[in-house]
Amino acid sequence: MLKSASGMQMFGDIVRRKRYFYALLMILLMIGVAELLMEREIIFPEMAALTIGMWIVDKRVWQVSRASMVALMILGAVAGVLMNFEVPLPFLAPSFYQLDFSEIPALIGSFAMGPVAGILIELVKILVHLVTKGTMTAGVGDVANFLFGCSYVVPAGLIYRYQHKKTRTHAVAGMAAGVILTTVLACFVNAFVLLPAYGKAFGMPVQAFIEMGAAVHSGVTNLLTFAIMILVPFNLFKYTLTSVIVFFIYKRIRVILRGD
């Protein structure tokens, strides 16, 4: 019995060493590819971190069936494709803010499989978008899209998914919470973090964004008024429209996703 336990422990040590070896190999490969392509800040670090985590961690904190994983990947891929189709809203915001429907699959996934699935769909969406279209914002817009997407689908998924009896009222409450949180977050983060970062990346003064906002709404005179008069209406419109669409289509496809 003692020999058996000792053998199992030795086997576990060997497996663990192999995991560390593969993790180190992945890091070296990541660095090599990044140096070869002369790209220091693309998606390789994030992909390597996810892969290393899967190899090193002994226990999975989130159990998911193969069918759900396939559904998650499909939703992420669809979201990534939808992100490539953008519609300008010149009556609401300058041209660099555009409407897309990529949050629809993420919200559906969050309702059906929980908020963790929603986050993963958001991540897959960004990766698919980077592969298929690339970035025209030095990564600033992609980071913002992921951040705001998560702030939208996570509250919605939490409020709806973990109810003893799921109702449309819970769905509406979850989506409303997501819309409000994302609108508030987007206003302050865009105005005081992302726009200055975007301007620095492309050598544009912040005043240029204010002037673009003033062309849409004459009351825009600084970053604060830009946030209130441009970002609030734009985000309320975008996420409310997404919520309305999901409200009418979710029940029809939840069986396919093996949700409720």
C-alpha positions in Angstrom: 0.0 0.0 0.0 2.9 2.3 0.9 4.7 1.5 -2.3 1.5 2.2 -4.3 1.1 5.6 -2.7 4.8 6.4 -3.2 4.5 5.4 -6.9 1.5 7.6 -7.4 3.3 10.5 -5.8 6.3 9.9 -8.0 4.0 9.7 -11.1 2.4 13.0 -10.0 5.8 14.7 -9.7 6.8 13.5 -13.2 3.6 14.9 -14.6 4.1 18.1 -12.8 7.6 18.5 -14.1 6.4 17.9 -17.6 3.8 20.7 -17.2 6.5 23.1 -16.0 8.8 22.0 -18.9 6.0 22.6 -21.5 5.2 26.0 -19.8 8.8 27.1 -20.1 8.9 25.9 -23.7 5.8 27.9 -24.4 7.3 31.1 -22.9 10.5 30.6 -25.0 8.4 30.0 -28.1 6.3 33.1 -27.4 9.4 35.3 -27.0 11.0 33.8 -30.2 7.9 34.5 -32.3 7.5 38.0 -30.9 11.1 38.8 -31.7 10.8 37.2 -35.2 7.8 39.3 -36.0 9.1 42.4 -34.3 5.9 42.7 -32.3 6.3 43.1 -28.6 2.7 43.9 -27.6 0.5 41.6 -29.6 -1.7 38.7 -28.3 1.1 36.2 -27.6 1.6 37.0 -23.9 -2.1 36.6 -23.2 -2.3 33.3 -25.2 0.8 32.0 -23.4 -0.6 32.9 -20.0 -3.9 31.1 -20.7 -2.0 28.0 -22.0 0.4 27.9 -19.1 -2.4 28.2 -16.7 -4.2 25.2 -18.2 -1.1 23.1 -17.9 0.0 24.1 -14.4 -3.3 24.3 -12.5 -4.2 20.9 -11.2 -7.9 21.6 -10.6 -10.4 23.3 -12.9 -12.3 26.0 -11.1 -14.9 26.1 -13.8 -16.4 22.8 -15.1 -17.9 22.9 -18.6 -19.1 20.1 -20.9 -17.7 19.7 -24.4 -21.0 20.8 -25.9 -20.9 24.0 -23.9 -17.3 24.6 -24.8 -18.1 24.2 -28.5 -21.1 26.6 -28.1 -18.8 29.0 -26.3 -16.2 29.0 -29.1 -19.0 29.4 -31.8 -20.5 32.3 -30.0 -17.0 33.9 -29.6 -16.3 33.4 -33.3 -19.7 34.9 -34.3 -19.1 37.8 -32.0 -15.6 38.4 -33.5 -17.1 38.5 -37.0 -19.9 40.8 -36.0 -17.4 43.1 -34.5 -16.0 43.7 -38.0 -19.3 45.1 -39.2 -19.6 48.6 -37.7 -22.3 51.3 -38.3 -21.5 55.0 -37.7 -24.0 57.0 -35.7 -23.2 60.6 -36.7 -26.2 62.0 -34.9 -24.8 60.6 -31.6 -21.0 60.5 -31.7 -17.9 61.2 -33.8 -17.0 58.6 -36.5 -14.5 56.7 -34.3 -17.4 55.5 -32.1 -19.4 53.0 -34.1 -22.2 50.6 -33.4 -21.7 46.9 -33.7 -23.7 43.9 -32.5 -20.9 41.8 -31.2 -22.2 41.9 -27.6 -25.3 39.9 -28.6 -23.5 36.4 -28.7 -21.7 37.3 -25.5 -24.8 38.2 -23.6 -26.6 35.1 -24.9 -23.7 33.0 -23.6 -23.7 34.8 -20.3 -27.4 34.0 -19.9 -27.1 30.4 -21.0 -23.8 29.4 -19.4 -23.0 32.0 -16.8 -20.8 35.2 -16.5 -17.5 33.3 -16.8 -18.7 32.1 -20.2 -19.5 35.6 -21.1 -16.0 36.8 -20.3 -14.5 34.0 -22.3 -16.7 34.8 -25.3 -15.5 38.4 -25.0 -11.9 37.2 -25.1 -12.4 35.0 -28.1 -14.3 37.8 -29.8 -11.3 40.1 -29.4 -8.8 37.5 -30.6 -10.9 36.7 -33.7 -11.3 40.4 -34.5 -7.5 40.9 -34.2 -6.8 37.9 -36.5 -9.4 38.8 -39.1 -9.2 42.5 -39.2 -6.3 43.6 -36.9 -6.3 46.8 -34.9 -6.5 50.4 -36.1 -6.3 51.9 -32.6 -3.0 50.6 -31.3 -4.9 48.1 -29.2 -6.7 50.9 -27.2 -10.1 50.2 -28.8 -9.7 46.5 -28.4 -8.9 46.7 -24.7 -11.8 49.1 -24.2 -14.2 46.8 -26.1 -13.2 43.8 -23.9 -13.5 45.8 -20.7 -16.9 47.3 -21.5 -18.2 44.1 -22.9 -17.4 42.3 -19.7 -19.0 45.1 -17.6 -22.1 44.6 -19.6 -22.5 40.8 -19.8 -21.2 39.9 -16.3 -23.9 41.7 -14.2 -26.6 40.5 -16.6 -25.4 36.9 -16.3 -25.1 37.1 -12.6 -28.5 38.5 -12.0 -30.3 36.2 -14.5 -28.4 33.0 -14.4 -28.3 32.4 -10.6 -32.0 32.7 -9.9 -34.0 29.7 -8.6 -36.6 30.5 -11.2 -35.5 32.5 -14.2 -38.0 35.0 -15.5 -38.1 37.8 -18.1 -38.1 40.2 -15.2 -34.7 38.8 -14.1 -33.4 39.1 -17.6 -34.5 42.7 -17.9 -33.1 43.6 -14.5 -29.8 42.0 -15.4 -29.6 43.8 -18.8 -30.6 47.1 -17.2 -27.8 46.7 -14.6 -25.3 45.9 -17.3 -26.4 48.9 -19.5 -26.1 51.3 -16.5 -22.8 50.0 -15.3 -21.2 50.0 -18.7 -22.5 53.5 -19.6 -21.0 54.9 -16.4 -17.8 53.0 -16.7 -17.4 53.9 -20.4 -17.9 57.6 -19.8 -15.2 58.0 -17.2 -12.7 55.5 -18.7 -13.1 56.8 -22.2 -12.9 60.4 -21.2 -10.0 60.3 -18.7 -8.0 57.2 -19.7 -8.6 55.8 -23.2 -8.9 59.1 -25.2 -5.7 60.5 -23.7 -4.0 57.1 -24.3 -5.3 57.0 -27.9 -4.2 60.6 -28.5 -0.7 59.7 -27.1 -0.4 56.6 -29.3 -1.3 58.6 -32.5 0.2 61.9 -31.6 -3.2 63.7 -31.3 -4.0 66.3 -28.7 -7.1 65.7 -26.5 -8.5 69.0 -27.9 -8.9 67.3 -31.3 -11.4 64.8 -29.7 -13.3 67.6 -28.0 -13.6 69.4 -31.4 -14.9 66.3 -33.0 -17.5 66.0 -30.2 -18.4 69.7 -30.6 -19.2 69.0 -34.3 -21.9 66.6 -33.1 -23.1 68.5 -30.1 -22.3 72.2 -29.6 -22.4 71.9 -25.9 -19.1 69.8 -25.8 -16.3 72.0 -24.5 -14.1 69.7 -22.5 -13.7 66.0 -21.6 -16.4 66.1 -19.0 -19.0 67.5 -21.3 -17.8 65.1 -24.0 -18.5 62.2 -21.7 -22.0 63.5 -20.7 -23.2 64.6 -24.1 -21.5 62.1 -26.4 -20.6 59.0 -24.5 -23.8 58.7 -22.3 -26.3 58.8 -25.3 -24.1 56.6 -27.5 -23.6 53.8 -24.9 -27.2 53.9 -23.7 -28.4 53.5 -27.3 -25.8 50.8 -28.2 -26.4 48.5 -25.1 -30.1 49.1 -24.9 -30.5 48.1 -28.5 -28.4 45.0 -27.9 -30.6 44.2 -24.8 -33.8 44.5 -26.8 -32.6 42.2 -29.5 -31.4 39.5 -27.0 -34.7 39.8 -25.1 -36.6 38.7 -28.2 -34.3 36.0 -29.5 -32.8 34.4 -26.4 -35.6 32.0 -25.5 -35.7 30.6 -29.0 -32.1 29.5 -29.0 -31.4 28.7 -25.3 -32.2 25.0 -25.9 -29.5 24.8 -28.5 -27.0 26.2 -26.0 -28.2 23.8 -23.3 -28.9 26.7 -20.9 -31.9 26.6 -18.6 
